[in-house]
Amino acid sequence: MKYKRIQTVLGDIFITSNSRAITGLYFVNQRYFSGPAPEWRQAKDDKLLNEAMLTVRDYLAGSQNGFMFPIETHGTEFQEKVWKTLRTIPYGKTITYQHLAYKIDAPTAIRAVSNAVGHNPICIIIPCHRVIGNDGHLRGYIAGLKRKQYLLNIERRWNN
């Protein structure tokens, strides 16, 4: 696994790749991420990681509204279903955890859906920040609610 650490307006981010696809995007100090694993190697010059790095920076600057590089996740069947469905949420839109549970045909599994959302390995690109509470308020985000609000604000500007 290769990685790059980049500085952004929201703090440092680690982006990981297996050479075929992006496999992770983690904020420093986010929940469930304690830093690079011992087997990760810092990439000096990697085309895919460079592309991802530039695209993420442009996205955070508000000048990019999509991600075109390949991604790969490795979760349980349930997690994969949730993460795939997250990618269908339109840019700048939000849905509730309950609605997400209905979309994956698991209407009583809201807590499990929330857990899967929280374990998303490629935040921003798999837009877990677009999931909100049933009352319309922001609820939980692996990298903190201030970052979640920032990401939603960037996307809303594109839709106005």
Secondary structure, DSSP 4 states (H G I P E B T S, - for coil): -EEEEE--TT--EEEEE-SSSEEEEEETT-TT--S--TT-EE-SS-HHHHHHHHHHHHHHTTS-----S-B-----HHHHHHHHHHTTSPTT--EEHHHHHHHTT-TT-HHHHHHHHHT-SBTTTS-GGGEE-TTSS----TT-HHHHHHHHHHHHHHH-
